[in-house]
Amino acid sequence: MKQPLIKNYDELPMFINAATLAQLFGVSRASAYELMSEKDFPSFRIGK
């Protein structure tokens, strides 16, 4: 069994990319991108 990447909220980085989000939630990267595109998901875009 894999050990969790992050053990509590205090260890979370300020910015999380799709690959890290997928690892944290135990889902595929495609599912992470789908989740990030939801209207109520707390995110903002940097750059274009």
N, CA, C, O and CB atoms as a CASP TS submission, in Angstrom:
PFRMAT TS
TARGET T0000
AUTHOR 0000-0000-0000
METHOD Language model
MODEL 1
PARENT N/A
ATOM      1  N   MET     1       0.844  -1.191   0.000  1.00  0.00           N
ATOM      2  CA  MET     1       0.000   0.000   0.000  1.00  0.00           C
ATOM      3  C   MET     1       0.879   1.242   0.000  1.00  0.00           C
ATOM      4  O   MET     1       1.834   1.339   0.771  1.00  0.00           O
ATOM      5  CB  MET     1      -0.955   0.005   1.221  1.00  0.00           C
ATOM      6  N   LYS     2       0.549   2.190  -0.873  1.00  0.00           N
ATOM      7  CA  LYS     2       1.324   3.420  -0.961  1.00  0.00           C
ATOM      8  C   LYS     2       1.016   4.341   0.207  1.00  0.00           C
ATOM      9  O   LYS     2      -0.114   4.407   0.690  1.00  0.00           O
ATOM     10  CB  LYS     2       1.046   4.133  -2.279  1.00  0.00           C
ATOM     11  N   GLN     3       2.035   5.041   0.644  1.00  0.00           N
ATOM     12  CA  GLN     3       1.847   6.072   1.664  1.00  0.00           C
ATOM     13  C   GLN     3       1.316   7.326   0.984  1.00  0.00           C
ATOM     14  O   GLN     3       1.721   7.634  -0.138  1.00  0.00           O
ATOM     15  CB  GLN     3       3.180   6.370   2.430  1.00  0.00           C
ATOM     16  N   PRO     4       0.422   8.052   1.637  1.00  0.00           N
ATOM     17  CA  PRO     4      -0.103   9.272   1.020  1.00  0.00           C
ATOM     18  C   PRO     4       0.999  10.289   0.784  1.00  0.00           C
ATOM     19  O   PRO     4       1.948  10.400   1.560  1.00  0.00           O
ATOM     20  CB  PRO     4      -1.194   9.882   1.892  1.00  0.00           C
ATOM     21  N   LEU     5       0.849  11.030  -0.309  1.00  0.00           N
ATOM     22  CA  LEU     5       1.811  12.067  -0.675  1.00  0.00           C
ATOM     23  C   LEU     5       1.787  13.195   0.354  1.00  0.00           C
ATOM     24  O   LEU     5       2.836  13.695   0.760  1.00  0.00           O
ATOM     25  CB  LEU     5       1.509  12.617  -2.085  1.00  0.00           C
ATOM     26  N   ILE     6       0.606  13.584   0.765  1.00  0.00           N
ATOM     27  CA  ILE     6       0.422  14.663   1.738  1.00  0.00           C
ATOM     28  C   ILE     6      -0.447  14.118   2.866  1.00  0.00           C
ATOM     29  O   ILE     6      -1.480  13.499   2.609  1.00  0.00           O
ATOM     30  CB  ILE     6      -0.231  15.941   1.075  1.00  0.00           C
ATOM     31  N   LYS     7      -0.042  14.342   4.100  1.00  0.00           N
ATOM     32  CA  LYS     7      -0.754  13.749   5.230  1.00  0.00           C
ATOM     33  C   LYS     7      -1.774  14.671   5.879  1.00  0.00           C
ATOM     34  O   LYS     7      -2.692  14.192   6.544  1.00  0.00           O
ATOM     35  CB  LYS     7       0.224  13.317   6.256  1.00  0.00           C
ATOM     36  N   ASN     8      -1.639  15.987   5.702  1.00  0.00           N
ATOM     37  CA  ASN     8      -2.625  16.911   6.253  1.00  0.00           C
ATOM     38  C   ASN     8      -2.676  18.189   5.417  1.00  0.00           C
ATOM     39  O   ASN     8      -1.819  18.421   4.564  1.00  0.00           O
ATOM     40  CB  ASN     8      -2.296  17.242   7.725  1.00  0.00           C
ATOM     41  N   TYR     9      -3.678  19.002   5.669  1.00  0.00           N
ATOM     42  CA  TYR     9      -3.874  20.206   4.869  1.00  0.00           C
ATOM     43  C   TYR     9      -2.732  21.202   4.984  1.00  0.00           C
ATOM     44  O   TYR     9      -2.481  21.964   4.050  1.00  0.00           O
ATOM     45  CB  TYR     9      -5.148  20.872   5.266  1.00  0.00           C
ATOM     46  N   ASP    10      -2.038  21.208   6.111  1.00  0.00           N
ATOM     47  CA  ASP    10      -0.932  22.140   6.301  1.00  0.00           C
ATOM     48  C   ASP    10       0.240  21.856   5.360  1.00  0.00           C
ATOM     49  O   ASP    10       1.046  22.746   5.090  1.00  0.00           O
ATOM     50  CB  ASP    10      -0.458  22.087   7.737  1.00  0.00           C
ATOM     51  N   GLU    11       0.336  20.645   4.871  1.00  0.00           N
ATOM     52  CA  GLU    11       1.422  20.269   3.972  1.00  0.00           C
ATOM     53  C   GLU    11       1.105  20.548   2.504  1.00  0.00           C
ATOM     54  O   GLU    11       1.986  20.423   1.654  1.00  0.00           O
ATOM     55  CB  GLU    11       1.740  18.809   4.147  1.00  0.00           C
ATOM     56  N   LEU    12      -0.129  20.923   2.194  1.00  0.00           N
ATOM     57  CA  LEU    12      -0.494  21.183   0.806  1.00  0.00           C
ATOM     58  C   LEU    12       0.253  22.393   0.264  1.00  0.00           C
ATOM     59  O   LEU    12       0.370  23.409   0.950  1.00  0.00           O
ATOM     60  CB  LEU    12      -2.002  21.395   0.680  1.00  0.00           C
ATOM     61  N   PRO    13       0.759  22.292  -0.963  1.00  0.00           N
ATOM     62  CA  PRO    13       1.385  23.459  -1.578  1.00  0.00           C
ATOM     63  C   PRO    13       0.317  24.476  -1.966  1.00  0.00           C
ATOM     64  O   PRO    13      -0.863  24.138  -2.060  1.00  0.00           O
ATOM     65  CB  PRO    13       2.218  23.048  -2.816  1.00  0.00           C
ATOM     66  N   MET    14       0.729  25.712  -2.190  1.00  0.00           N
ATOM     67  CA  MET    14      -0.222  26.758  -2.556  1.00  0.00           C
ATOM     68  C   MET    14      -0.842  26.478  -3.930  1.00  0.00           C
ATOM     69  O   MET    14      -2.015  26.775  -4.157  1.00  0.00           O
ATOM     70  CB  MET    14       0.470  28.134  -2.555  1.00  0.00           C
ATOM     71  N   PHE    15      -0.059  25.911  -4.837  1.00  0.00           N
ATOM     72  CA  PHE    15      -0.543  25.598  -6.185  1.00  0.00           C
ATOM     73  C   PHE    15      -0.415  24.109  -6.427  1.00  0.00           C
ATOM     74  O   PHE    15       0.593  23.498  -6.073  1.00  0.00           O
ATOM     75  CB  PHE    15       0.239  26.394  -7.263  1.00  0.00           C
ATOM     76  N   ILE    16      -1.442  23.523  -7.034  1.00  0.00           N
ATOM     77  CA  ILE    16      -1.448  22.092  -7.326  1.00  0.00           C
ATOM     78  C   ILE    16      -1.786  21.911  -8.804  1.00  0.00           C
ATOM     79  O   ILE    16      -2.775  22.459  -9.291  1.00  0.00           O
ATOM     80  CB  ILE    16      -2.470  21.326  -6.411  1.00  0.00           C
ATOM     81  N   ASN    17      -0.968  21.143  -9.512  1.00  0.00           N
ATOM     82  CA  ASN    17      -1.267  20.868 -10.913  1.00  0.00           C
ATOM     83  C   ASN    17      -2.141  19.620 -11.023  1.00  0.00           C
ATOM     84  O   ASN    17      -2.439  18.974 -10.018  1.00  0.00           O
ATOM     85  CB  ASN    17       0.036  20.692 -11.727  1.00  0.00           C
ATOM     86  N   ALA    18      -2.544  19.290 -12.231  1.00  0.00           N
ATOM     87  CA  ALA    18      -3.476  18.173 -12.440  1.00  0.00           C
ATOM     88  C   ALA    18      -2.873  16.842 -12.013  1.00  0.00           C
ATOM     89  O   ALA    18      -3.576  16.002 -11.451  1.00  0.00           O
ATOM     90  CB  ALA    18      -3.893  18.100 -13.905  1.00  0.00           C
ATOM     91  N   ALA    19      -1.588  16.633 -12.267  1.00  0.00           N
ATOM     92  CA  ALA    19      -0.959  15.365 -11.897  1.00  0.00           C
ATOM     93  C   ALA    19      -0.950  15.178 -10.380  1.00  0.00           C
ATOM     94  O   ALA    19      -1.233  14.086  -9.887  1.00  0.00           O
ATOM     95  CB  ALA    19       0.475  15.299 -12.446  1.00  0.00           C
ATOM     96  N   THR    20      -0.628  16.233  -9.643  1.00  0.00           N
ATOM     97  CA  THR    20      -0.607  16.155  -8.187  1.00  0.00           C
ATOM     98  C   THR    20      -2.016  15.971  -7.644  1.00  0.00           C
ATOM     99  O   THR    20      -2.232  15.180  -6.725  1.00  0.00           O
ATOM    100  CB  THR    20       0.035  17.413  -7.587  1.00  0.00           C
ATOM    101  N   LEU    21      -2.967  16.691  -8.204  1.00  0.00           N
ATOM    102  CA  LEU    21      -4.363  16.554  -7.778  1.00  0.00           C
ATOM    103  C   LEU    21      -4.845  15.121  -7.988  1.00  0.00           C
ATOM    104  O   LEU    21      -5.536  14.562  -7.137  1.00  0.00           O
ATOM    105  CB  LEU    21      -5.268  17.542  -8.550  1.00  0.00           C
ATOM    106  N   ALA    22      -4.479  14.535  -9.118  1.00  0.00           N
ATOM    107  CA  ALA    22      -4.870  13.153  -9.406  1.00  0.00           C
ATOM    108  C   ALA    22      -4.288  12.198  -8.368  1.00  0.00           C
ATOM    109  O   ALA    22      -4.972  11.277  -7.920  1.00  0.00           O
ATOM    110  CB  ALA    22      -4.410  12.746 -10.817  1.00  0.00           C
ATOM    111  N   GLN    23      -3.022  12.414  -7.981  1.00  0.00           N
ATOM    112  CA  GLN    23      -2.411  11.568  -6.958  1.00  0.00           C
ATOM    113  C   GLN    23      -3.099  11.745  -5.608  1.00  0.00           C
ATOM    114  O   GLN    23      -3.358  10.769  -4.903  1.00  0.00           O
ATOM    115  CB  GLN    23      -0.920  11.882  -6.830  1.00  0.00           C
ATOM    116  N   LEU    24      -3.391  12.988  -5.253  1.00  0.00           N
ATOM    117  CA  LEU    24      -4.017  13.257  -3.959  1.00  0.00           C
ATOM    118  C   LEU    24      -5.394  12.624  -3.851  1.00  0.00           C
ATOM    119  O   LEU    24      -5.747  12.078  -2.806  1.00  0.00           O
ATOM    120  CB  LEU    24      -4.121  14.751  -3.730  1.00  0.00           C
ATOM    121  N   PHE    25      -6.175  12.693  -4.924  1.00  0.00           N
ATOM    122  CA  PHE    25      -7.538  12.178  -4.898  1.00  0.00           C
ATOM    123  C   PHE    25      -7.634  10.721  -5.335  1.00  0.00           C
ATOM    124  O   PHE    25      -8.687  10.099  -5.194  1.00  0.00           O
ATOM    125  CB  PHE    25      -8.413  13.022  -5.775  1.00  0.00           C
ATOM    126  N   GLY    26      -6.542  10.174  -5.866  1.00  0.00           N
ATOM    127  CA  GLY    26      -6.552   8.781  -6.310  1.00  0.00           C
ATOM    128  C   GLY    26      -7.383   8.565  -7.557  1.00  0.00           C
ATOM    129  O   GLY    26      -8.058   7.546  -7.700  1.00  0.00           O
ATOM    130  N   VAL    27      -7.327   9.543  -8.469  1.00  0.00           N
ATOM    131  CA  VAL    27      -8.074   9.449  -9.725  1.00  0.00           C
ATOM    132  C   VAL    27      -7.103   9.622 -10.881  1.00  0.00           C
ATOM    133  O   VAL    27      -5.926   9.914 -10.669  1.00  0.00           O
ATOM    134  CB  VAL    27      -9.212  10.515  -9.792  1.00  0.00           C
ATOM    135  N   SER    28      -7.589   9.444 -12.096  1.00  0.00           N
ATOM    136  CA  SER    28      -6.745   9.633 -13.271  1.00  0.00           C
ATOM    137  C   SER    28      -6.513  11.123 -13.520  1.00  0.00           C
ATOM    138  O   SER    28      -7.228  11.975 -12.991  1.00  0.00           O
ATOM    139  CB  SER    28      -7.384   8.972 -14.511  1.00  0.00           C
ATOM    140  N   ARG    29      -5.499  11.420 -14.335  1.00  0.00           N
ATOM    141  CA  ARG    29      -5.256  12.824 -14.680  1.00  0.00           C
ATOM    142  C   ARG    29      -6.423  13.404 -15.464  1.00  0.00           C
ATOM    143  O   ARG    29      -6.746  14.582 -15.314  1.00  0.00           O
ATOM    144  CB  ARG    29      -3.961  12.962 -15.488  1.00  0.00           C
ATOM    145  N   ALA    30      -7.054  12.591 -16.295  1.00  0.00           N
ATOM    146  CA  ALA    30      -8.210  13.063 -17.049  1.00  0.00           C
ATOM    147  C   ALA    30      -9.339  13.477 -16.102  1.00  0.00           C
ATOM    148  O   ALA    30     -10.000  14.492 -16.321  1.00  0.00           O
ATOM    149  CB  ALA    30      -8.697  11.974 -18.021  1.00  0.00           C
ATOM    150  N   SER    31      -9.550  12.688 -15.058  1.00  0.00           N
ATOM    151  CA  SER    31     -10.578  13.028 -14.066  1.00  0.00           C
ATOM    152  C   SER    31     -10.197  14.296 -13.301  1.00  0.00           C
ATOM    153  O   SER    31     -11.062  15.105 -12.964  1.00  0.00           O
ATOM    154  CB  SER    31     -10.786  11.858 -13.081  1.00  0.00           C
ATOM    155  N   ALA    32      -8.915  14.466 -13.030  1.00  0.00           N
ATOM    156  CA  ALA    32      -8.459  15.677 -12.341  1.00  0.00           C
ATOM    157  C   ALA    32      -8.724  16.912 -13.201  1.00  0.00           C
ATOM    158  O   ALA    32      -9.184  17.936 -12.696  1.00  0.00           O
ATOM    159  CB  ALA    32      -6.954  15.575 -12.000  1.00  0.00           C
ATOM    160  N   TYR    33      -8.431  16.814 -14.507  1.00  0.00           N
ATOM    161  CA  TYR    33      -8.716  17.933 -15.413  1.00  0.00           C
ATOM    162  C   TYR    33     -10.215  18.219 -15.478  1.00  0.00           C
ATOM    163  O   TYR    33     -10.634  19.376 -15.515  1.00  0.00           O
ATOM    164  CB  TYR    33      -8.177  17.633 -16.824  1.00  0.00           C
ATOM    165  N   GLU    34     -11.011  17.159 -15.490  1.00  0.00           N
ATOM    166  CA  GLU    34     -12.461  17.317 -15.506  1.00  0.00           C
ATOM    167  C   GLU    34     -12.945  18.037 -14.243  1.00  0.00           C
ATOM    168  O   GLU    34     -13.783  18.936 -14.310  1.00  0.00           O
ATOM    169  CB  GLU    34     -13.147  15.947 -15.634  1.00  0.00           C
ATOM    170  N   LEU    35     -12.410  17.630 -13.106  1.00  0.00           N
ATOM    171  CA  LEU    35     -12.753  18.263 -11.842  1.00  0.00           C
ATOM    172  C   LEU    35     -12.339  19.733 -11.840  1.00  0.00           C
ATOM    173  O   LEU    35     -13.096  20.592 -11.386  1.00  0.00           O
ATOM    174  CB  LEU    35     -12.089  17.522 -10.680  1.00  0.00           C
ATOM    175  N   MET    36     -11.146  20.022 -12.343  1.00  0.00           N
ATOM    176  CA  MET    36     -10.650  21.407 -12.350  1.00  0.00           C
ATOM    177  C   MET    36     -11.459  22.304 -13.278  1.00  0.00           C
ATOM    178  O   MET    36     -11.469  23.523 -13.104  1.00  0.00           O
ATOM    179  CB  MET    36      -9.187  21.437 -12.764  1.00  0.00           C
ATOM    180  N   SER    37     -12.127  21.724 -14.249  1.00  0.00           N
ATOM    181  CA  SER    37     -12.916  22.543 -15.171  1.00  0.00           C
ATOM    182  C   SER    37     -14.326  22.832 -14.655  1.00  0.00           C
ATOM    183  O   SER    37     -15.067  23.603 -15.264  1.00  0.00           O
ATOM    184  CB  SER    37     -13.004  21.857 -16.514  1.00  0.00           C
ATOM    185  N   GLU    38     -14.695  22.209 -13.524  1.00  0.00           N
ATOM    186  CA  GLU    38     -16.000  22.482 -12.921  1.00  0.00           C
ATOM    187  C   GLU    38     -16.090  23.942 -12.490  1.00  0.00           C
ATOM    188  O   GLU    38     -15.102  24.534 -12.054  1.00  0.00           O
ATOM    189  CB  GLU    38     -16.250  21.551 -11.715  1.00  0.00           C
ATOM    190  N   LYS    39     -17.272  24.509 -12.616  1.00  0.00           N
ATOM    191  CA  LYS    39     -17.485  25.918 -12.305  1.00  0.00           C
ATOM    192  C   LYS    39     -17.175  26.277 -10.854  1.00  0.00           C
ATOM    193  O   LYS    39     -16.631  27.348 -10.587  1.00  0.00           O
ATOM    194  CB  LYS    39     -18.900  26.289 -12.615  1.00  0.00           C
ATOM    195  N   ASP    40     -17.513  25.401  -9.922  1.00  0.00           N
ATOM    196  CA  ASP    40     -17.348  25.724  -8.510  1.00  0.00           C
ATOM    197  C   ASP    40     -16.024  25.241  -7.912  1.00  0.00           C
ATOM    198  O   ASP    40     -15.825  25.337  -6.700  1.00  0.00           O
ATOM    199  CB  ASP    40     -18.480  25.136  -7.736  1.00  0.00           C
ATOM    200  N   PHE    41     -15.115  24.723  -8.750  1.00  0.00           N
ATOM    201  CA  PHE    41     -13.807  24.296  -8.257  1.00  0.00           C
ATOM    202  C   PHE    41     -12.935  25.526  -8.029  1.00  0.00           C
ATOM    203  O   PHE    41     -12.779  26.344  -8.935  1.00  0.00           O
ATOM    204  CB  PHE    41     -13.126  23.311  -9.254  1.00  0.00           C
ATOM    205  N   PRO    42     -12.358  25.671  -6.823  1.00  0.00           N
ATOM    206  CA  PRO    42     -11.576  26.879  -6.522  1.00  0.00           C
ATOM    207  C   PRO    42     -10.245  26.886  -7.278  1.00  0.00           C
ATOM    208  O   PRO    42      -9.307  26.177  -6.911  1.00  0.00           O
ATOM    209  CB  PRO    42     -11.318  26.984  -5.008  1.00  0.00           C
ATOM    210  N   SER    43     -10.177  27.691  -8.333  1.00  0.00           N
ATOM    211  CA  SER    43      -8.958  27.745  -9.134  1.00  0.00           C
ATOM    212  C   SER    43      -8.852  29.085  -9.838  1.00  0.00           C
ATOM    213  O   SER    43      -9.814  29.848  -9.923  1.00  0.00           O
ATOM    214  CB  SER    43      -8.925  26.600 -10.157  1.00  0.00           C
ATOM    215  N   PHE    44      -7.665  29.345 -10.334  1.00  0.00           N
ATOM    216  CA  PHE    44      -7.449  30.490 -11.210  1.00  0.00           C
ATOM    217  C   PHE    44      -6.340  30.132 -12.170  1.00  0.00           C
ATOM    218  O   PHE    44      -5.501  29.279 -11.879  1.00  0.00           O
ATOM    219  CB  PHE    44      -7.104  31.780 -10.405  1.00  0.00           C
ATOM    220  N   ARG    45      -6.338  30.782 -13.306  1.00  0.00           N
ATOM    221  CA  ARG    45      -5.400  30.472 -14.367  1.00  0.00           C
ATOM    222  C   ARG    45      -4.280  31.510 -14.382  1.00  0.00           C
ATOM    223  O   ARG    45      -4.531  32.708 -14.259  1.00  0.00           O
ATOM    224  CB  ARG    45      -6.117  30.419 -15.731  1.00  0.00           C
ATOM    225  N   ILE    46      -3.055  31.043 -14.533  1.00  0.00           N
ATOM    226  CA  ILE    46      -1.908  31.923 -14.658  1.00  0.00           C
ATOM    227  C   ILE    46      -1.451  31.866 -16.104  1.00  0.00           C
ATOM    228  O   ILE    46      -1.199  30.779 -16.624  1.00  0.00           O
ATOM    229  CB  ILE    46      -0.758  31.521 -13.675  1.00  0.00           C
ATOM    230  N   GLY    47      -1.338  32.998 -16.759  1.00  0.00           N
ATOM    231  CA  GLY    47      -0.933  33.043 -18.152  1.00  0.00           C
ATOM    232  C   GLY    47      -2.135  32.979 -19.074  1.00  0.00           C
ATOM    233  O   GLY    47      -3.260  33.269 -18.668  1.00  0.00           O
ATOM    234  N   LYS    48      -1.886  32.593 -20.325  1.00  0.00           N
ATOM    235  CA  LYS    48      -2.956  32.554 -21.316  1.00  0.00           C
ATOM    236  C   LYS    48      -3.826  31.417 -21.017  1.00  0.00           C
ATOM    237  O   LYS    48      -4.804  31.185 -21.726  1.00  0.00           O
ATOM    238  CB  LYS    48      -2.430  32.459 -22.730  1.00  0.00           C
TER
END
